[in-house]
Amino acid sequence: MRAAALYSAAGSLLLTTLAAAPAGGTPGVPDAMAEPRGTAVAAARARAAGIDFGTCPADQEVSGGMQCGTVTVPLDYAHPDGKQIKLTVSRVRATHKDPHNSKRKVPRQGALVFNPGGPGASGMHFPLIGLLPEWKRVAAAYDLIGYAPRGVGRSAPLSCQDPEHFLSGPAQSPTRPSTAYKKQRIARAKEYARGCGRRAGNALRYYNSLNNARDLDVLRAALDEEKLTFMGSSYGTYFGAVYATLFPSHVRRMVLDAAVNPDPAQVWYRNNLDQSAAFEGRWADFREWIARHDDVYGLGDTAEKVRHSYETARARLAAKPAGGKVGPGQLQSAFLSAGYYDDYWPSRADALSAYLSGDPEPLIEMAAPNPETAAEAENASAVYTAVECNDAPWPTDWAVWDRDNTRLARVAPFETWDNVWMNLPCAYWPATRQQPVDVRTGPGELPPTLILAAERDAAAPYGGALEMQRRLANSVLVTERDAGTHGVAGGANPCVNAHLEAYLLQGSVPVRRASCAPHPEPKPGTPRKQALKGKSDGA
């Protein structure tokens, strides 16, 4: 896009020029400079206003010294004097405390802004991560900043349907959907897309990655940071890379954790196909782990036998949902989360084992829809859908979706069709779609950038990290080998954490690429027969 190319070429000098340039442009021709100029205006206002941090809302249930505030941004950057929205922001100030030397006062390095991805996830609780041992050195040097992006939580929230109907259960989840089932899901996707349009109106098209990147620059200015130190996870790596493309001279340090593929040809339809294929491999990893612990779970001593146990549970739940709430759809959703994080493996395996042994309670507790989280989940889904649908063209012919995913589901049935139903509203989207930004920076435009990736990450397949590094000049890639946790920064791998700390605290990076051995596999729980005996003995 023209704006992206101009930002890359001229950096902050261009912003200075745009701020003074007259509005309007050639009559009858779209003003290509309106949004860059509007961003500069909004950033200048935000810098002057700052953020009035104070007590957080009661529903945040926070401690640890966290404060909250808001920053004002335009709904439409082409019209910076038009409708304004407020984004909620959270902060814990740098502690200045060296966890290894109580006498040393650590100098402050600025603000570290975090986005957890989604799209649709809130980072408001991120500053509390400084309470964890793995983060204390970073928390000593940085103000930890979280925020809710536009549309999320209290930040001009989006909604596409009544939350009461969003988490209804039980639900089916066929891996070989019938023609009738497909027609039912097409009708639901059309209605969901119409609901987004009805509830958001003309504002719907302004919830996109370009505006998320512009909002990030306004937040930088409101924090009075000349240059941004940013960490994004998952989708946060994509709009972080968009930010780096638009504002390379505004970047101080940038961590992209669980990098998604930024290739415009992949955003977002083909990225979702790749994700479905990758989840099949991660599902196999999980089954192999269960099989190695057959003495604990009794689900089979091979991955194929474990699959059979899982399919047996699916069939039983289809016939009689557990507790009247948990059907195959809820089971699949619970096990999909194990594809993101292997620390979920023991609890999922235990619940499946218990269910097949006649005790449905662990599965019901784990997988049943929770009315208390319905509004938050519906909001996250609405933002996810709006951003992904607005960001790029999607196939509008169902035959294309059906052809591509029928072919894929033959080899990757675990996640393929559920991923289709999640994204299908984009085929019938009522708002104008954009062309994706051509993410890339040239030599010398961007400071060294740290990309982190797990080699078997299913939600962000590893090829995306390689493509991200190819497109961002002067970036480095640290890989956790033979591991698949979605997001590795500050987690269970000391080697990865050492690279993260060296970068954030000293600006040090490997020459180009480095790798770390995998973190230890999760340990299984108590063998089920032993646990049942303990209960019978009154333990």
Buried (B, 14 or more C-beta within 10 A) or exposed (E): BEBBBBBBEBBBEBBEBBBEBEBEBEEEEEBBBBBBBBBBBBBBBBBEEEBEBEEBEEEBEBEEEBBBBBBBBBBBBBEBEEEEBBBBBBBBBBBEBBEEEEEEEBEBBBBBBBBBBBBBBBBBBBBBBBBEEBBBBBBBBBBBBBBBBBBBBBBBBBBBBEBEEBBEBBBBBBBEBEEEBBEBBBEBBBBBBBBBBEBBEEBBBBBBBBBBBBBBBBBBBBBEBEBBBBBBBBBBBBBBBBBBBBBBBBBBBBBBBBBBBBBBEBBBBBBBBBBBBBBBBBBBBBBEBBBBBBEBBBBBBBBEBBBEBBEBBBEBBBEEBBBEBBBBBBBBBBBBBBBBBBEBBBBBBBBBBBBBEEBBEBBBEBBBBEEEEBBBBBBBBBBBBBBBBBBBBBBEEBEEBBEBBBEBBEEBBBBBBBBBBBBBBBBBBBBEBBEBBBBBBEEEBBBBBBBBBBBBBBBBBBBBBBBBBEBBBBBBBBBBEEBBBBBBBBBBBEBBBEBBBBBBBEEEBBEEEBBBEBBEEBEBBEBBEEBBEEEEEEE
